[in-house]
Amino acid sequence: MSLTAHLQQLRRKHDALSVEVESAQRSPATDALHISQLKKQKLRLKEEIERLSANA
């Protein structure tokens, strides 16, 4: 997989997590721990995207 394709895949995952976090925050049944885990996962993806973009 090329670097460009990998970055696109990471961005798609990041965008999907954004939607999931927003949905979870609107749902009163979602606990704060789950939302926190989603946000941490999203942040890790963002950091990896930034790291790979800087090396490209």
DRENDO-1510 file (C-alpha; in Angstrom, 1 decimal, always signed):
<recs>
REC; n; res; u; v; w
REC; 1; MET; +0.0; +0.0; +0.0 .
REC; 2; SER; +1.4; +3.4; -1.0 .
REC; 3; LEU; +1.8; +6.1; +1.6 .
REC; 4; THR; -0.9; +8.2; -0.1 .
REC; 5; ALA; -3.4; +5.3; +0.0 .
REC; 6; HIS; -2.5; +4.6; +3.6 .
REC; 7; LEU; -3.1; +8.3; +4.6 .
REC; 8; GLN; -6.4; +8.3; +2.8 .
REC; 9; GLN; -7.5; +5.2; +4.7 .
REC; 10; LEU; -6.5; +6.8; +8.0 .
REC; 11; ARG; -8.4; +9.9; +7.1 .
REC; 12; ARG; -11.5; +7.9; +6.3 .
REC; 13; LYS; -11.2; +6.1; +9.7 .
REC; 14; HIS; -10.7; +9.5; +11.4 .
REC; 15; ASP; -13.8; +10.9; +9.7 .
REC; 16; ALA; -15.9; +7.8; +10.6 .
REC; 17; LEU; -14.8; +8.1; +14.2 .
REC; 18; SER; -15.8; +11.8; +14.2 .
REC; 19; VAL; -19.3; +10.8; +13.1 .
REC; 20; GLU; -19.4; +8.0; +15.8 .
REC; 21; VAL; -18.3; +10.4; +18.5 .
REC; 22; GLU; -20.9; +13.0; +17.6 .
REC; 23; SER; -23.6; +10.3; +17.5 .
REC; 24; ALA; -22.5; +8.9; +20.9 .
REC; 25; GLN; -22.5; +12.4; +22.4 .
REC; 26; ARG; -26.1; +12.9; +21.3 .
REC; 27; SER; -27.2; +9.6; +22.7 .
REC; 28; PRO; -28.0; +9.7; +26.4 .
REC; 29; ALA; -27.4; +5.9; +26.6 .
REC; 30; THR; -23.7; +6.2; +25.7 .
REC; 31; ASP; -21.4; +6.3; +28.7 .
REC; 32; ALA; -18.6; +8.8; +29.1 .
REC; 33; LEU; -16.0; +6.1; +29.1 .
REC; 34; HIS; -17.0; +4.8; +25.7 .
REC; 35; ILE; -16.9; +8.4; +24.3 .
REC; 36; SER; -13.5; +9.0; +25.9 .
REC; 37; GLN; -12.2; +5.8; +24.3 .
REC; 38; LEU; -13.5; +6.9; +20.9 .
REC; 39; LYS; -11.9; +10.3; +21.3 .
REC; 40; LYS; -8.5; +8.8; +22.2 .
REC; 41; GLN; -8.7; +6.5; +19.2 .
REC; 42; LYS; -9.5; +9.5; +17.0 .
REC; 43; LEU; -6.5; +11.4; +18.5 .
REC; 44; ARG; -4.1; +8.5; +17.8 .
REC; 45; LEU; -5.2; +8.4; +14.2 .
REC; 46; LYS; -4.8; +12.2; +13.9 .
REC; 47; GLU; -1.3; +12.0; +15.3 .
REC; 48; GLU; -0.4; +9.2; +13.0 .
REC; 49; ILE; -1.7; +11.1; +10.0 .
REC; 50; GLU; +0.3; +14.2; +11.0 .
REC; 51; ARG; +3.4; +12.1; +11.6 .
REC; 52; LEU; +3.2; +10.3; +8.2 .
REC; 53; SER; +2.3; +13.6; +6.4 .
REC; 54; ALA; +5.4; +15.3; +7.9 .
REC; 55; ASN; +7.6; +12.4; +6.6 .
REC; 56; ALA; +6.1; +12.5; +3.1 .
</recs>
